[in-house]
Amino acid sequence: MANENNPLADLQVDTSNLYREESFSDMKSAGLRRLTPVKIDGTVDDSRPVLFVAETTLMSERGPLPIQANVEAKDLAEACEKFPEAIQQAVDRLIEQAREMQREAMNRIVVPGQGMPGIPGGGQGGMGGGQGGPGGIIL
């Protein structure tokens, strides 16, 4: 039972899902993490697969953009080989998510006096007054 004064009172380590983490880098742009499943005593758990995660940072108009992607690989050499494809797929997913968010934003119709989603009282006021100035639109 959670202690109302301490919301972390129920925090526990899932000892059946432990991994040892190793980091590899080319000291330029590529980073790979190898996550080896281990038992509670620290020995390798051969019943679960080793996981690889590709990491890099791309520069965008708004600054650095960290990118991560799971890599399906049997060993470090294969993970290095598959690194570019995994990162490209992650970037493609991010671009599609951004486009979808843009489409959703464009499809929202703001009617004066009905407020804006997620902004309490947002958009109220009508012409020339209220929150957000003329038209009551808050950006």
Residue pairs with C-beta under 8 A, 6 or more apart in sequence:
1 10
2 9
2 10
3 9
15 40
18 37
18 38
18 39
18 40
18 45
19 35
19 36
19 37
19 38
19 51
20 35
20 36
20 38
20 42
21 33
21 34
21 35
21 36
22 33
22 34
22 36
23 31
23 32
23 33
24 31
24 32
24 33
24 34
24 76
25 31
25 32
29 56
29 57
30 54
30 55
30 56
30 80
30 83
31 54
31 55
31 56
32 52
32 53
32 54
32 55
32 71
32 76
32 79
32 80
32 83
33 52
33 53
33 55
34 50
34 51
34 52
34 76
34 79
35 50
35 51
35 52
35 53
36 44
36 50
37 44
37 45
37 47
37 48
37 49
37 50
38 44
38 45
39 45
51 70
52 70
52 71
52 72
52 73
52 76
52 79
53 68
53 69
53 70
53 71
54 67
54 68
54 69
54 70
54 71
54 79
54 82
54 83
54 86
54 87
54 90
55 66
55 67
55 68
56 66
56 67
56 87
57 64
57 65
57 66
57 67
58 64
58 65
58 67
58 91
59 65
67 87
67 90
67 91
67 94
68 90
69 86
69 87
69 89
69 90
70 86
71 79
71 82
71 83
71 86
72 82
73 79
73 81
73 82
108 117
110 116
110 123
110 137
111 123
112 123
112 125
112 126
112 127
112 135
112 136
112 137
113 123
113 124
113 125
113 126
113 136
114 123
115 121
115 122
115 123
115 124
116 122
116 123
116 137
116 138
119 138
121 131
122 131
122 132
122 138
123 131
123 132
123 136
123 137
123 138
124 130
124 131
124 136
125 131
125 132
125 136
126 135
126 136
127 134
127 135
127 136
128 134
129 136
130 136
131 138
132 138
132 139
